[in-house]
Amino acid sequence: MIVQSPRTILVTLAIFAVLAASCGDSSEPADAPDSTSTTSTAAPATGDPGDEADDSAIADAPVLTASAPGVTETVIRIGVMSVDAEELANLGVVINAGDIEAQWRSFIDAVNNDGGILGRQIEPHFVTYSALSDSASEVACVMLTEDIEVFWVGGSILRDNPLCFTDLHETIAFPAQAASPAAVERSIAPIRSLPPSQTDQANVFARASVATGLYGDDPVGVIRAGADRGPVAVVADALRREGLTVIEGDVSAAAGDRLAVDQQIAVAFERFRSDGVTTVVLAGIGAGPLEVAQNSGYDDFSFALATALDPGIIERQGIDPALLDGVFSMSESLIGTADQATLAADERVQRCVQIYEQQAGKGTVEFDPTAELANLGPTLQACDLIDTLVAVATAAGTDLNNDTFGAALEAIGELPLAIFPFASGAAGKFGLSDTAYPVRYDSAQLLWTLDGEAINTSS
């Protein structure tokens, strides 16, 4: 088990704050919804002219069996994980993403009311856990896998916590956050995250930023922090695979030694300048080098962030928005940007919002990124994860198990998701998204804004 300090965990949580929220104390198994096995049929009325057709339909009806843990003749049990938002609020990380359980239930009910998945009803079980403790996630994992025996689990599964499901208990996991390299490499059961895995993010950034013509023919400088190259800092290698000349500048000084860190950044800038670098990519080091550049005469560089910082992080870390003005980055989605009106016009988004608001009330989903209630992201995540579960489990057929589900996932191809206009479940992938949005920071709006069309990173 990997144990992280509360401070490190809070930074991780802030990055995904819009993605996670509390759904209350729902650890008790939910009552199974009413369902009827497709193997049971009523005797046709005597003398009905449609008797012959009815007999044929009965003969062709799929035979459903208890084909895997969590899969019975009538139901598919799933788990939904969410973090304890109240606990985080007490520590100053405020997450107000609406009613997570209600969001998930609305999409599950829509599927069940339409006949379920090949006749089986989805039976959800909700668990809220402490995001500050990996052991709390393990307790939730054991409850869902051993006590309830779910077939599939989705939602907010942070850091390496999916491993408890996919490796130790061989239970399929679909985290709403990026899957870590360890979870990807050690998983026995199928695993996919909605966004690209942390390993894939560097490759996504490299392909997408090169496609925009950001670097021209000049070498590119990459500053990374510390000796651990990490999942984000491998962007230098990813850029080299795209044919670029990359000059690396390492910052190995302790993060608390601000003077030493700034000196190493200045040394890297001087090397970049002498090697003809015009664009510097900040990979896993935050926005500190921007301040050094401004104060030390290196503001002639163009800057890019490998990952767009969440506006909430920019505020909480006290970063001067003016330093970020015009900085280029890649965003996984338009959620939380100044361009959510573009999302609102998407038919796939409208469908998901309509399904939830039929239960929760018109106007429940908030598109305004400055609003107190940031429930757009969690609502669309629940919709996309249930849609993906239905699509893959249907393709797997009536003999549903880990093997048939995994094979169907790798063969399913393009997926029509609401958050990502380009997504797929092809083999060799660990995130569903194939989408990257080029964005630039607007310090007047305190938000990222689109800098071009969405890029399909699978091509």
N, C-alpha and C positions, 0 to 999 in steps of 0.2 A: 504494500500500500504506500502511495506517495503522500507525505504529509507536508502541507504548505502553511506558511505563516498566515495569520488572519489578514495582515496587510496585503500580501500577495493575492490572497483569495478575493479580497474586496476589489482589487484592481481588475481581476478576471471577471468578477460579477458585474462590475460597472460597464465593462465592454459589452456584456450581454444583458444589461439591465432591462432593455425593452422586451427581451425574449422570455423572461422568467417572472413568475408572480405566485403568490400564495393562493391556494384554493381551499383554505380552511382545513379543519381536521377531518379528512376523508379517508383515513387509513383502514376503516372497516370495510369489508367486502360489500360492494353494491349488490342490491338484489338483482338477480338475473331477469332481463326483460322477458315478457311473454313471447314465446316463439313456438312454431310448429315445425317439426321435422318433415323434410320433404319425402321421407320414406313412408310416412303414414298417409293414407288416402282414404277417402270415403267411398263406399260402394255406390256405383252409378244407379240412378233410378231405372226400374224395369221398364222396358218398352220405349225409352227415350231414343229418338232417331240419332242422337249423337253418341250412343253407347260405344260404337266402334272407334270413334275418334278419341273418346275418353280412355278406353282401354289402351290405345296406342300411347297417349300421353303418360299414363301410369307406367307403362313398360319403359318409356324413355326417361322417366324421372331419375335424377342422379341419386345414387346410393351413398348416403352420408354415414360415416363411421367415426369413432373416436380415434382419429388418425395421428394425433400427437399430443404431448402435454399441453393443456389449454385449449385443445380442439376436440369438441364432442360432436355427437350427431346433430346437436341443435345450436350450439354456441361456439364463438371464438372469444376466449377471455383475453383481454389486453390490460396493460397497466399504463397509467399516466402519472408521470413524475412532475412535481412543481416544488419550488423552493419556498421557504418560510419568509414571506415578504415583511411581516411584522418584526421579525428578529433583525432583518437587515435595516429596517427603518430606524430601529433603536440605535443602530451604529452609524446612522447618517446616510445610508444608501437607500433612497426612497424609490420604491417600485410600486406603481399603481397601474396595473395592467388589466384591471377588471376582474370579472368572475371566470377564472380559468376553467373550473369544472363545468359551468354553464356553457362556455364556448365549446368545449369538447363534446358535451352531451348533445348539443344542437346538431352537430354534424353526424354523430353516431346515430341519433334518432332518425335523421333524414335517410340514412342508409338502411336502418332496420325497418322503417316504414315502407321502404321500397323493396322489401324482400330479403334484406341482408346480403351476405356474400355467398352466392350459390345456395341460398336457403338457410345458411347459418346466421344467427343474430350476433352482433357484436356486444359483448358484456364487459363494460369498463369497470376498472377498480382504480381509485385515485389515492395517491399518497403524497403528503407534503412533508418535506424533510429540511433539516438545517443545512444551508449551503456552506457553513463554516467548518463542517466536519465531514471528512470522508467516511468515518465510521457510521454516521447517521445515514449516509447514502447506502452503505452496505446493509444496514438494518432494513431499510426500505426494499432493497434488492432481495434480501432473503424472504421478506414477507410476500413479495409478489411472486417470486419464483418457487419457493418451497411451500408456503402456507396456502397461497391461492392458485399457484401453478398457471401463470399466464403464458400465452404463446408469444406475445409481442409486447414490447414496452416502448413508449415514446414520451416526448416532452423535454423538460429541463434536466438533462443528465450531464453534470459538469465534469470538467477535467478528465481523469482516467476512469471515472466511475462506471462508464459503460462496460468495463472489463468484468465486473461482477456478474453482469447479465450474460454477455456474449462468450466469455471465456470460462468462468467458473460454473455457470449454470446453463450454458448453451441455449440462451434465450435471445431471440432476435431483438435488436435495439435500433431505434431511429431517434437519435438525439436532435433537439432543435438547435443545439450549438455545434460548432465544428468539432469533429472527432479528433482526438489526439493521435499522434503516430503510434503510441504504445497500444491504444485500444484497437487501432486498425491492424497492426501487425500480429497481435496475439489472439484476435477474435476467432472463435470456432464457429459460432452461429453468425448468420448474416448481420451486417451492420451498415447503416448509411446515415449520414447526417444531412440535414436540409442544406446548409451551406457547404462549400468545399471543406474537406478535412484540413487541419492545420498544415499538413504536409503539402496539400494541393494549393493552398492559398498563395504561396510564393510563385508557383508556376502560373497560376491564374493572373497574378499581378504582372508577371514578366510578359506573358503573351499579350495581355490587354494593353499594357503601357507601350509596348513596342508597336502594336497595331495603330495606336494613335499618332505615331511619329514623334513621340515626346523627346527622344534622344538625338534624332538626326544621325549624323555620321560620327559624332564625337564619342569618346569613351565616357562611361558613366561612373560616378563615384558612389560607393555604398558604405554608409557608416553603420556598424552594428555594435552592440554592447556586450562586453564580457567574453570569456573564453568559450562559453556554451553557445554554439551557433544557433541552436533552438529551431523551432518550426517556422518562425517568421524570418529569421535572419538568413536562412538559406536562399533568400531572394538573389543574392549575388551569384550563386551557382545557377539559379534559374535564368537569370539574364544572360549568362554566358552561353547557356544552351540555346538562347535565341540569337546567338551570333554576335553579341556585343562584347566590346572590350571593357572589362570591369576593373576598377581600382578600388581595393578595400581599405577602409580605415577603421582599425579596431580601437575600441574604448574599453580598456581592461581595468581602469581604476575603479575602486569601490564607489558604488552609487552615492554614498553619503559624503564622499570627498569631492565636493563641488569644484574646488579649485583645480584639482588634478584632472577631473573629467573634462572641464572646459579647456585646459591646456592640451589634452590629447585630441580633443575635437579640433582645436585651432591648428595643430600639427597636421591632422588629416586634411583640413581645408587647404593648407599650404601645399601639400603634396598633390592634391587634386588640381590645383591651379597650375602647377608646373607641368602636369601631365596632360593638360588640355581639356580637363573635365568642365562641362558647362552645366550639367544637371547632377544633383546629389540626391540619392534615395536614402531616406531614414528608415532603417529596418529594425524594428523591435527596440528602439531607443527613445521613443516619445518625441517631444517637440523641442527638447533642450537645445540641440544644435542651431535651431532657428534664432534663438536669442544670442548665442555665441556669434553667429554670422553677422547679425545686426550690430553687435557691440564691438566687433573686432575687424570690421572692414572686409568681410567676405560675403556681403549681401548681393554681389553680382551673380552668384549662382542662382539657377532655378532649382526649386526643391520639390520633392515628391515624397509622400508617405506611403509605405507599402500597404498599410491598412488605414482606412479613414477612421480617425478618432471619433468616438461617440461625443456629440455635443455636451452631454452630461459630464464626461471625463474631462473635457477641456475646461469646463467651469470648475469642477471639483479640484483639479490639479493647479488651478490658478494660472493657466496659460493665457497670455495676452492674445486675444483674438486677432489683433493687428498683425502679429507675427505669422499667422496662418493665412492671411488674406491672399487669395490667388494660388495657394499651394495645391498641387495636383495630387489626387489619390484615386483609389478604386473602391467603390462601395459594392457590397454584395447585393443590396436591394435599394429601392427608393424609400423604404420605411425610415422615418426620422430625418429625411432630407427636405429641402424646400420644394421638392417636386412631387409631393404626394397627390397633387391633383391629377397627375399623369396616371398614378395608380388607380385613383377613383374612377377613371374613365375606362379602365380595362374590364372587359366582360367577365373574365375569370374572377377578378376581385369582386365585382358586383354580385356575382353568384354567391360567393362565400359570405359576403356581408348580408345579403338578403336572407340566407338560411339562418344565420345567427339572429338577425333582427326580427325574424318571424317569432322567435321565442322571447328575445330580450327587449324588444321595442324599437321603433324607428329612431334612428339617430344615436343608438347605443355605441356604435363603432366610431371612434374619434380619429379623423384623418389629420387634424391639425397637430404638427409635431411640437408646438409650444403649449398645447393643452395639458392640463394636469393629468388627465386620464390617457395613458398611452397604450390603449388596448388593440390598436390596429395590428401590430406585429403578432402578438399571441393569438389573436383571432384567426389570422391568415395561416399561421403555423399549424394550428389545430386542423384547419380545413385541408391544408396541403398534406399533412401527415395521414389523415384519415383517407383522403382521396388516393394517396399512394398505397396505403394498406389494402384498400379495396381493389385497386387495379392489379397489384401484384398477386394478392391472394386469389383473385378470380382467375388470373392467368395460370396460377399453380394448379388449379383444378380441385376436384372434390377430395382427392387424397392429399390433404394439406399437411405439410410438415416442413422442417427446416430445409431439407434437401430440395423439395419441389418449390418452396418459396424462393430459395436462393437461386435456383436455375431460372425461375420466371423473372426475378429481379435483373439478372444479367442479360436476359433476352428481350426485355420489354421495350427498350429503346426510349424514344421521346416521351416525356410526361408533361401533361398540361397543368402546370402549377400556377397558383395565383401570385406568389411572391417573385418567382423567377420566370421570365418569359422563355428562357432556354433551360431545360432540365432533362435528365435522362437517368436510366438505371443500368447503363451498360457495364459489361465486365471490366474489372480493373479500376473501378471508381469507388470512392468511399464517401463522396458527397453527391447529392442529387443535382445541385446547381451547376449549370454551365454558363452562368451569367455574370458579367462584370459591367458595372456602370462607371465610366470616367466622370469624375467630379472635381470641382474646385471649391475651396472654402470661401464663403462670402462673410466677411467680418461684420458687415452691416446687419445681415439677417441672423448671424451666429449659427449658420447652417451650411451644409454642403449643398452645392447646386450642380445639376447635370452639365457636363462639358462635351456632350456628344451622345450618339445612340448607344443603346445597350449592345454589348459585344458577346457573341456566342463563342466561348472559349473552347468548345469541343472541336472546332474546325481548325 
